[in-house]
Amino acid sequence: MGAHVRKRKSRKASALGLLALLAFALLAAGCSATNAGAWEQMTDADTQNVLALARDTSNTRLVYAGGQSGIVYRVLSDHTRVPLTSAGIPSNVVILALVPDPQQGGAVYAGTSDGLYVSTDFGESWRARGQGFPSDDSMDALLYVADQHALFAGTTQNGVYMSADRGQTWQPAGNDLPAHANINTLFWQAATHTLYAAVDGVGLFASTDGGASWAARGTGLPPQEFALIELPDHGLNATGPTLYTGTNKGLFASTDSGQTWTAVGTGIPAGRVLSLAADPQAPGSLYAGTDATIYHSLDGGRTWKLLAEGLHHQITAILVMPGTSQQPVIFAGAGGLVRYPPIASAPTSPWTVLVNILIVGALGIALLYIFMRTRRQIRDIDRDIRSRTQEIVSSKQQPTTTYPGERIPPPPPPRSNRRSTTLRGRSGRGFPAGNSRGSDGSKNGE
């Protein structure tokens, strides 16, 4: 009976364990969207190499991402799962730079391997522009300077070009750059009205007259700069802005408007820094993309830590978008388009939350009911066992009762331990000792 009770207890415990596992599985399923990984892969990294990212100036939740097959993806930063695609750019064209027009809502400029393309409907459709731009050149860098109402484009072979009519017509911006200059990046420093151009393999140049003339800057820099960014405050300069540039030999900073530069960044590798971004809502917060991942600094670039595991591609672009609970949403070109953290991209709807609460509540009630019922059944079984055991013990200890006229049979005689005197013959039968036969087969005494 004890083994039977143990089996019943074991079965009840197994049922409780299975229900607990079911509840855990449902909870895990409800959280799968947020715990699927540190980075959310939004486009295929094997077929789309995202090289450009931009934030729309009139719709602060809208993100543009430029791919290598003439596609400009459109993403709402807080909940889009599947990016929308665009039309109008040939599939053999690579999107190299994206710049929204801050003075014309819905207008976006795309610098490509085939010159300039423009959209006036938030990136849904595109058309080519660019009279005067070299037809055999690429637009590797693109910059809109609101102070001058001008577009500046960095080319692969012909230095910097400028347009004063939103890309309709183009002309060279100055003649002081090296011949056949390949421009890696352009940057405008509003405080000093300075335009910077990083010439691949040569170094950094600056213009203070809107690109009419250029002068070399960058004492202390290696010959390759891939990205430029500024912190107006909370950088390395306590009284003014700090410039940062990512180079082929790590991260460098300048506190004197780019005149001199020093290597900075404890914790960031000394290799290439391909992209930089700042968080406008968190002073002193910087992001740096390397050949493999993204690093984050909270102290103006002095120290750096890995942002999150899971990236294994060159980080060609970084974009910081406002998030929730003081957690920004980070978009990056890492092969395809990725986003961190995933929870910011897929907020749970109120109905989903309600259903999950009801499911978990029902499972909790069921578990409590089974637990209480099992305890009651085990208690009843134990009580029954104790009662039966008491009855058996009482029956053994109760004296024998005789009634008048009842004859008590005598007790059986004790068994003798003496060896039997019966002799066995070959047949196995026993004969009395007094009737044993002689060797001649006659009876004794005959």
KAPE-V516629 format. One line per field, one symbol per residue. ss: DSSP state (@ for helix, = for strand, . for the rest). A space follows every 10 residues. Layout:
ss=???
//
This chain:
ss=.@@@@@@@@@ @@@@@@@@@@ @@@@@@@@@@ .@@@@....= =......... .====..... .=====.... .=====.... ...=..=... ....====== .......=== ==..=====. ....=.===. =.......== =====....= =====....= ===.....=. ==........ ..=======. ...======. ..=====... ....===.=. ....====== =......... .======..= ====.....= .==..=.... ..======.. .....===== ...====... ..=.==.... ....====== ====..==== ====..==== .@@@.....@ @@@@@@@@@@ @@@@@@@@@@ @@@@@@@@@@ @@@@@@@@@@ @@@@@@@... .......... .......... ..==.....= =.@@@.=... ..=...
//
